[in-house]
Amino acid sequence: MKLPFYCLLLTLICSCGKEKIVQLPEISHSEISTINDVSAAYLFYNENEPDSIELNRKNLISTTNWLVNVDKRLTLNQVIPKIIFLQEKKRNAEMHKNENARNYFTCNDTSIKNLGFIDFTDVVFHQETSNAYINKKKESVNQLINIRVHTLDSTYISFISNDTSFTHTTNQKELLKHLKTNLNNQGDAVIVSEFEKTLSFQDYITYKSLISKIDFKNVTIANDEFVFN
């Protein structure tokens, strides 16, 4: 599926049967630009709804790859409960299940002026802090890196190992440099991400795109993500 960008607006409007528009989040580069066998859901920013969000999932087919189109103006506090709902619907499907079907966030890839996609199939969202998870996880890895995103310009990185623990304050431009500088390179490291609930979906996607560029040896990104108050 590789649509010219000018077709995107038409696609979103026609799919919903009404003149409703999703302002997709922008990324500068996506590893995924083509997906086949898809159906779509839409999370609209709607000021007329009590919580300013409206979910349209009428066209979703459980056996297909799902494209979840989220308006970039929404906050994680609005979006994540809907995403969890969709994930559970697919995971708990009893009939016509396709284990190979994936879930993707749809984005506007500015580098190609077309659609780009971020796979979130394996992400497990938690509406709480990561404290309990980290306390348990740090016992089984050499170094645990907790990234807490309040805003893109107010991000805290905690480096936790058996003998040391320290925290840096950084921003999106310096994030990767701080990670590279402070990795101890003495064994496996795991990155755990958590986000302020008021963070916009655009900023969340910007972070996801940035962190996906990590290619450091022996570093993995945990599938568990946390949204805190």
C-alpha positions as CSV (number, residue, x, y, z in Angstrom):
1,M,0.0,0.0,0.0
2,K,1.8,3.1,-1.2
3,L,-0.6,6.0,-1.8
4,P,0.4,9.4,-3.1
5,F,0.1,11.8,-0.2
6,Y,-2.5,13.9,-1.9
7,C,-4.8,10.9,-1.7
8,L,-4.5,10.6,2.0
9,L,-7.1,13.2,2.9
10,L,-9.6,11.6,0.5
11,T,-8.9,8.2,1.9
12,L,-9.6,9.3,5.5
13,I,-12.8,11.2,4.6
14,C,-14.3,8.5,2.4
15,S,-13.5,5.7,4.8
16,C,-15.6,7.4,7.5
17,G,-18.6,8.3,5.3
18,K,-18.5,11.8,6.7
19,E,-16.2,14.8,6.3
20,K,-13.9,14.1,9.2
21,I,-10.2,14.6,9.0
22,V,-7.4,13.0,10.9
23,Q,-4.2,15.1,11.1
24,L,-1.6,12.4,11.0
25,P,1.6,12.7,13.0
26,E,4.7,13.6,11.0
27,I,8.0,11.7,11.0
28,S,11.2,12.5,9.0
29,H,11.8,8.9,8.0
30,S,10.0,5.5,8.3
31,E,11.5,2.1,7.8
32,I,8.1,0.9,6.6
33,S,6.3,2.5,3.7
34,T,4.4,-0.4,2.1
35,I,1.8,-2.7,3.7
36,N,-0.5,-5.1,2.0
37,D,-3.8,-6.6,3.2
38,V,-5.0,-3.8,5.5
39,S,-8.0,-2.4,7.2
40,A,-8.2,0.8,9.1
41,A,-9.4,2.4,12.4
42,Y,-9.5,6.2,13.0
43,L,-9.1,8.1,16.2
44,F,-10.5,11.6,15.5
45,Y,-9.9,14.8,17.5
46,N,-13.5,15.8,18.1
47,E,-14.3,18.8,20.3
48,N,-17.9,17.8,20.4
49,E,-17.2,14.6,22.3
50,P,-16.9,14.7,26.1
51,D,-13.3,13.6,26.0
52,S,-12.5,15.2,22.6
53,I,-11.8,11.8,21.0
54,E,-13.9,9.6,18.7
55,L,-13.0,6.1,17.6
56,N,-14.2,4.7,14.3
57,R,-13.4,1.0,13.9
58,K,-16.3,-0.1,11.7
59,N,-14.0,-1.2,8.8
60,L,-11.6,-3.3,10.8
61,I,-11.2,-7.0,9.8
62,S,-9.5,-9.2,12.4
63,T,-7.4,-11.2,9.9
64,T,-5.8,-8.1,8.2
65,N,-3.0,-5.8,9.1
66,W,-4.5,-2.9,11.0
67,L,-3.6,0.7,10.2
68,V,-4.5,2.9,13.2
69,N,-4.8,6.5,12.2
70,V,-4.5,8.8,15.2
71,D,-4.9,12.5,15.2
72,K,-1.6,14.1,16.2
73,R,-3.4,16.7,18.4
74,L,-4.7,14.0,20.9
75,T,-2.9,13.3,24.1
76,L,-1.7,9.9,25.3
77,N,-4.3,10.1,28.1
78,Q,-7.0,10.1,25.4
79,V,-5.4,7.7,22.9
80,I,-3.9,4.9,25.0
81,P,-7.2,3.5,26.4
82,K,-8.6,3.3,22.9
83,I,-5.4,1.6,21.6
84,I,-5.5,-1.0,24.4
85,F,-9.1,-1.6,23.6
86,L,-8.2,-2.3,19.9
87,Q,-5.3,-4.5,20.8
88,E,-7.4,-6.6,23.1
89,K,-10.1,-7.0,20.4
90,K,-7.6,-8.4,18.0
91,R,-5.7,-10.6,20.5
92,N,-9.0,-12.1,21.8
93,A,-10.6,-12.7,18.4
94,E,-11.9,-16.3,18.6
95,M,-12.7,-16.7,14.9
96,H,-10.9,-15.9,11.7
97,K,-7.6,-15.2,13.5
98,N,-4.4,-14.4,11.7
99,E,-1.3,-14.8,13.9
100,N,0.8,-13.0,11.2
101,A,-1.3,-9.9,11.1
102,R,0.4,-6.7,12.5
103,N,-0.8,-3.4,13.9
104,Y,0.7,-0.1,12.6
105,F,0.4,3.6,13.4
106,T,0.0,5.6,10.2
107,C,2.2,8.7,9.8
108,N,3.1,11.3,7.2
109,D,6.7,10.6,6.2
110,T,8.0,14.0,5.2
111,S,11.1,12.5,3.5
112,I,9.1,10.9,0.8
113,K,5.9,13.0,1.0
114,N,3.9,9.8,1.5
115,L,2.7,7.4,4.2
116,G,5.0,5.8,6.6
117,F,4.1,3.3,9.3
118,I,5.3,2.4,12.8
119,D,4.7,-1.2,14.0
120,F,3.3,-1.4,17.5
121,T,1.9,-5.0,17.5
122,D,4.1,-6.2,20.3
123,V,3.9,-3.0,22.5
124,V,2.2,-3.6,25.8
125,F,0.8,-0.3,27.2
126,H,0.6,0.3,31.0
127,Q,-1.4,3.1,32.5
128,E,1.0,3.5,35.5
129,T,4.6,4.3,36.3
130,S,7.3,1.9,35.5
131,N,8.6,1.6,39.1
132,A,7.5,-1.9,39.9
133,Y,8.6,-3.1,36.4
134,I,12.0,-1.6,36.8
135,N,12.6,-3.0,40.3
136,K,11.9,-6.5,39.0
137,K,13.7,-6.1,35.6
138,K,16.9,-4.6,36.9
139,E,17.8,-7.9,38.7
140,S,18.1,-9.7,35.4
141,V,20.0,-7.3,33.2
142,N,23.4,-5.7,33.4
143,Q,22.1,-2.1,32.8
144,L,18.6,-0.8,32.7
145,I,17.9,2.6,31.1
146,N,14.6,4.3,32.1
147,I,13.6,7.2,29.7
148,R,10.9,9.4,31.2
149,V,9.4,11.8,28.6
150,H,7.5,14.8,30.1
151,T,8.0,16.8,26.9
152,L,10.5,16.4,24.1
153,D,12.6,19.1,25.7
154,S,12.2,17.7,29.3
155,T,13.3,14.1,29.2
156,Y,15.0,12.2,32.0
157,I,17.3,9.3,31.5
158,S,18.1,7.1,34.4
159,F,21.0,4.6,34.1
160,I,20.6,1.8,36.6
161,S,23.0,-1.1,37.2
162,N,24.1,-3.2,40.1
163,D,26.6,-0.7,41.5
164,T,25.5,2.7,40.2
165,S,22.5,4.8,39.4
166,F,22.4,8.3,37.9
167,T,20.0,10.5,36.0
168,H,20.5,13.0,33.2
169,T,18.1,15.7,31.9
170,T,18.1,16.0,28.2
171,N,16.1,16.8,25.1
172,Q,15.3,15.1,21.8
173,K,18.5,16.5,20.1
174,E,20.8,15.2,22.8
175,L,19.0,11.9,23.7
176,L,21.0,9.5,21.5
177,K,24.3,11.2,22.5
178,H,23.5,10.7,26.2
179,L,22.6,7.1,25.7
180,K,25.8,6.3,23.8
181,T,28.0,8.2,26.2
182,N,26.6,6.5,29.3
183,L,26.1,2.9,28.2
184,N,28.6,0.8,30.2
185,N,29.1,-1.8,27.4
186,Q,29.6,-4.6,29.9
187,G,26.6,-6.6,29.0
188,D,23.0,-6.5,27.8
189,A,21.1,-3.2,28.4
190,V,17.4,-2.7,28.2
191,I,15.6,0.6,27.5
192,V,12.2,1.2,29.3
193,S,10.2,4.1,28.1
194,E,7.5,6.0,30.0
195,F,5.5,9.1,29.0
196,E,3.6,11.9,30.7
197,K,-0.1,11.4,30.0
198,T,-0.5,14.9,28.6
199,L,2.2,14.3,25.9
200,S,0.7,14.8,22.4
201,F,0.5,11.9,20.1
202,Q,2.8,13.8,17.7
203,D,5.5,14.0,20.3
204,Y,5.1,10.4,21.2
205,I,5.6,9.4,17.6
206,T,8.6,11.7,17.3
207,Y,10.1,9.9,20.3
208,K,9.3,6.5,18.8
209,S,10.9,7.4,15.5
210,L,14.0,8.7,17.3
211,I,14.5,5.8,19.6
212,S,14.1,3.3,16.7
213,K,17.4,4.7,15.3
214,I,19.3,3.1,18.1
215,D,21.7,0.5,16.8
216,F,24.0,0.1,19.8
217,K,25.3,-3.3,20.4
218,N,23.6,-5.4,23.1
219,V,20.8,-2.8,23.6
220,T,17.1,-3.7,23.3
221,I,14.0,-1.6,23.7
222,A,11.4,-3.1,26.0
223,N,8.0,-3.8,24.5
224,D,6.4,-2.6,27.8
225,E,5.6,1.2,27.7
226,F,4.2,3.2,30.6
227,V,1.9,6.3,30.6
228,F,2.0,8.1,34.0
229,N,0.1,11.0,35.6
